[in-house]
Amino acid sequence: MKILVCISHVPDTTSKINFTDGDTQFDKNGVSFIINPNDEFGLTRAMWFKEKQAASVDIITVGEADVEPTMRKCLAIGADNAIRVNSKPTDSFFVAKQIAEVAKSGNYDLIIAGRESIDYNGGVVPGMLAGLLDINFINTCISLEVENSTATAIREIDGGKETLKTSLPLVIAGQKGLVEESDLRIPNMRGIMMARKKPLTVVEAVSAEAQTNAKSFSKPEAKGSVTLVDASNIDQLIDLLHKEAKVI
């Protein structure tokens, strides 16, 4: 089985975020970047298939040269090959188009993407990718097993879970549950050394017009002041909830 894992290079949530050029551009200065968590769940599941079913695992990222440390970490975790599409990821359609073009020539049986990235939270790249490739798609996937050319998946739906069976090739959008956080792997020294020798292929982007653009960014408003009420003063609490919070 040949697997392609889509990887997003996203800011660590502990980083301080700022914007430049009149709040139209994200300022990368001083920001730490990580593997998108939903993608890391998918990569970890792909490693299970590699170890249990002798699958080969490639990763792909759309980005400029600064994403390569994140890709090297994926190789250190155990991916066999890395592919970087040399372009700034302008919007979801552009990213899906680039990945689709690479996937078409790769003959992949399974493409694993994260349900969404934690920076823009668009959640549309996996579905667009499946549409461009005209292959099966399962969203919000929390379990995946593959036997021969048949995949059995469990996905979250409103009010419960749904079990599906479908044939390969397949695109899934994974999330926590596909593996648990305790299953995630930290690269060891041997993996880091081996990653230096693994191929990281750079390909140029194909022509694809972005369908959306960001006009400006803004930070959430600062939290308001807190009013402390003595535990014995129930009347004041009720009054505040009624007149200020307007919840009763």
C-alpha positions as CSV (number, residue, x, y, z in Angstrom):
1,M,0.0,0.0,0.0
2,K,1.3,3.4,-0.9
3,I,0.3,6.3,1.4
4,L,0.5,10.1,1.0
5,V,0.2,12.2,4.1
6,C,-0.6,15.9,3.7
7,I,1.3,18.0,6.2
8,S,0.6,21.7,7.2
9,H,3.3,23.8,8.7
10,V,1.4,25.8,11.4
11,P,2.2,28.2,14.2
12,D,2.5,26.8,17.7
13,T,-0.5,27.9,19.7
14,T,1.9,29.1,22.4
15,S,3.5,31.7,20.0
16,K,2.6,35.4,20.2
17,I,0.8,36.3,17.0
18,N,1.2,39.7,15.2
19,F,0.3,41.1,11.8
20,T,2.0,43.5,9.5
21,D,1.2,45.7,6.4
22,G,-1.9,47.2,7.9
23,D,-3.0,43.8,9.4
24,T,-3.0,42.2,6.0
25,Q,0.0,39.8,6.5
26,F,0.9,37.3,9.2
27,D,4.2,38.2,10.9
28,K,6.4,35.1,11.2
29,N,9.1,36.8,13.2
30,G,9.6,35.0,16.5
31,V,6.9,32.4,15.8
32,S,7.6,28.7,16.4
33,F,6.1,26.3,13.9
34,I,4.9,22.7,14.3
35,I,3.2,19.9,12.4
36,N,-0.5,20.6,12.3
37,P,-1.9,18.4,15.1
38,N,-4.7,16.8,12.9
39,D,-2.0,15.9,10.3
40,E,0.2,14.4,13.0
41,F,-2.6,12.0,14.0
42,G,-2.7,11.0,10.3
43,L,1.0,10.6,10.0
44,T,1.1,8.4,13.1
45,R,-1.7,6.2,11.7
46,A,0.3,5.9,8.4
47,M,3.3,4.8,10.4
48,W,1.2,2.0,11.9
49,F,0.3,0.8,8.4
50,K,4.0,1.0,7.5
51,E,5.0,-1.2,10.4
52,K,2.1,-3.7,10.3
53,Q,1.4,-3.9,6.5
54,A,4.7,-2.8,5.0
55,A,3.1,0.4,3.5
56,S,5.3,3.1,2.0
57,V,4.7,6.6,3.4
58,D,5.3,9.9,1.6
59,I,4.5,13.3,3.0
60,I,3.7,16.4,1.0
61,T,3.6,20.1,2.0
62,V,2.8,23.2,0.0
63,G,5.2,25.9,1.2
64,E,8.4,27.8,0.8
65,A,11.9,26.7,2.1
66,D,11.1,27.6,5.7
67,V,8.7,24.6,6.0
68,E,11.5,22.1,5.6
69,P,12.3,21.7,9.3
70,T,8.8,20.5,9.8
71,M,9.1,18.1,6.9
72,R,12.4,16.8,8.3
73,K,10.6,16.1,11.6
74,C,8.1,14.0,9.7
75,L,10.9,12.1,8.1
76,A,12.5,11.6,11.5
77,I,9.2,10.2,12.8
78,G,9.5,7.6,10.0
79,A,8.1,8.8,6.7
80,D,10.1,7.5,3.7
81,N,10.0,10.5,1.4
82,A,9.0,14.1,1.5
83,I,7.7,16.3,-1.3
84,R,7.6,20.1,-1.1
85,V,5.5,22.1,-3.6
86,N,7.6,25.3,-3.9
87,S,5.0,28.0,-3.4
88,K,3.3,30.1,-0.7
89,P,-0.1,28.4,0.1
90,T,-2.4,31.2,-0.9
91,D,-5.8,29.5,-0.2
92,S,-7.4,26.1,0.2
93,F,-8.2,25.5,-3.5
94,F,-4.6,26.4,-4.5
95,V,-3.2,23.9,-1.9
96,A,-5.7,21.1,-2.9
97,K,-4.8,21.7,-6.6
98,Q,-1.1,21.3,-5.9
99,I,-1.4,18.2,-3.9
100,A,-3.8,16.7,-6.5
101,E,-1.2,17.2,-9.3
102,V,1.4,15.4,-7.3
103,A,-0.9,12.6,-6.2
104,K,-2.0,12.0,-9.8
105,S,1.5,10.8,-10.8
106,G,2.1,9.0,-7.5
107,N,-0.5,6.2,-7.8
108,Y,-1.3,6.4,-4.1
109,D,-3.8,4.0,-2.5
110,L,-4.5,6.1,0.5
111,I,-4.2,9.9,1.1
112,I,-4.4,11.0,4.7
113,A,-5.0,14.7,5.5
114,G,-6.0,16.4,8.7
115,R,-9.6,17.4,9.1
116,E,-8.5,21.1,9.3
117,S,-5.4,23.1,10.1
118,I,-5.2,25.0,13.4
119,D,-4.2,28.3,11.7
120,Y,-7.1,29.0,9.3
121,N,-9.5,26.1,10.3
122,G,-10.9,26.0,6.8
123,G,-11.5,22.2,6.8
124,V,-12.0,22.0,3.0
125,V,-8.7,20.9,1.5
126,P,-9.3,17.1,2.0
127,G,-12.7,17.3,0.3
128,M,-11.5,19.4,-2.5
129,L,-8.6,17.0,-3.0
130,A,-10.9,14.0,-3.3
131,G,-13.1,16.0,-5.8
132,L,-10.1,16.9,-8.0
133,L,-8.9,13.3,-8.0
134,D,-12.4,11.9,-8.3
135,I,-11.9,9.3,-5.6
136,N,-13.7,8.3,-2.4
137,F,-13.6,10.6,0.6
138,I,-14.4,10.2,4.4
139,N,-14.4,13.2,6.6
140,T,-13.9,13.5,10.4
141,C,-12.3,10.1,10.5
142,I,-11.5,8.6,14.0
143,S,-10.7,5.0,13.0
144,L,-9.3,3.4,9.9
145,E,-8.4,-0.2,9.0
146,V,-7.4,-1.4,5.5
147,E,-7.5,-5.0,4.3
148,N,-6.5,-5.6,0.7
149,S,-8.4,-2.9,-1.3
150,T,-11.1,-2.4,1.3
151,A,-11.1,0.3,3.9
152,T,-13.3,0.3,7.1
153,A,-13.6,3.7,8.7
154,I,-15.4,5.2,11.6
155,R,-16.3,8.9,11.5
156,E,-18.0,11.3,13.8
157,I,-21.4,12.6,12.9
158,D,-24.0,14.7,14.7
159,G,-25.1,12.8,17.7
160,G,-22.9,9.7,17.3
161,K,-20.5,7.8,15.0
162,E,-20.9,6.1,11.6
163,T,-19.0,3.0,10.3
164,L,-18.3,3.0,6.6
165,K,-16.7,0.5,4.2
166,T,-15.3,1.7,0.9
167,S,-12.7,0.8,-1.7
168,L,-9.3,2.3,-2.3
169,P,-8.1,4.7,-3.5
170,L,-9.4,6.9,-0.7
171,V,-8.9,10.3,0.9
172,I,-9.6,10.7,4.6
173,A,-9.7,13.7,6.8
174,G,-8.4,12.5,10.1
175,Q,-8.5,13.9,13.7
176,K,-7.9,12.9,17.2
177,G,-9.2,9.3,17.6
178,L,-7.5,8.2,14.5
179,V,-4.8,7.8,17.0
180,E,-4.6,9.2,20.6
181,E,-2.3,11.8,21.7
182,S,-0.4,9.2,23.7
183,D,0.4,7.4,20.5
184,L,2.2,10.4,18.9
185,R,5.9,9.8,18.3
186,I,8.8,12.0,19.3
187,P,11.7,11.6,16.9
188,N,14.7,9.8,18.5
189,M,18.3,10.4,17.6
190,R,18.5,7.5,15.2
191,G,15.4,8.9,13.4
192,I,16.8,12.4,13.2
193,M,20.1,11.1,11.7
194,M,18.3,8.9,9.2
195,A,16.0,11.8,8.2
196,R,19.1,13.8,6.9
197,K,19.6,11.1,4.3
198,K,16.0,10.7,3.2
199,P,15.0,12.4,0.0
200,L,13.2,15.8,0.2
201,T,12.0,16.5,-3.3
202,V,11.1,20.0,-4.4
203,V,8.6,20.5,-7.3
204,E,7.3,23.7,-8.8
205,A,3.7,24.7,-8.4
206,V,1.2,24.3,-11.2
207,S,-0.9,27.2,-12.3
208,A,-4.0,27.6,-10.1
209,E,-5.8,30.8,-9.4
210,A,-6.6,31.3,-5.7
211,Q,-10.4,31.5,-5.1
212,T,-10.3,33.5,-1.9
213,N,-8.1,36.2,-0.3
214,A,-7.8,37.6,3.2
215,K,-8.5,41.4,3.4
216,S,-7.3,41.8,7.0
217,F,-6.6,40.0,10.2
218,S,-7.5,41.0,13.8
219,K,-6.9,39.6,17.2
220,P,-9.6,38.6,19.6
221,E,-10.7,41.4,21.9
222,A,-9.1,41.5,25.3
223,K,-11.0,39.9,28.1
224,G,-13.1,42.3,30.2
225,S,-12.7,43.0,33.8
226,V,-14.0,40.5,36.4
227,T,-16.4,41.4,39.2
228,L,-15.9,39.3,42.3
229,V,-18.9,38.6,44.4
230,D,-18.8,37.4,48.0
231,A,-20.2,33.9,48.3
232,S,-22.6,35.1,50.9
233,N,-24.0,37.9,48.8
234,I,-26.5,35.9,46.6
235,D,-28.7,39.0,45.9
236,Q,-25.8,40.9,44.3
237,L,-24.9,37.9,42.2
238,I,-28.5,37.6,40.9
239,D,-28.6,41.3,40.2
240,L,-25.4,41.2,38.2
241,L,-26.5,38.2,36.2
242,H,-29.8,39.9,35.4
243,K,-28.7,43.5,34.7
244,E,-25.1,43.1,33.3
245,A,-24.7,39.6,32.1
246,K,-28.3,39.4,31.0
247,V,-28.4,35.6,31.3
248,I,-31.4,35.5,33.7
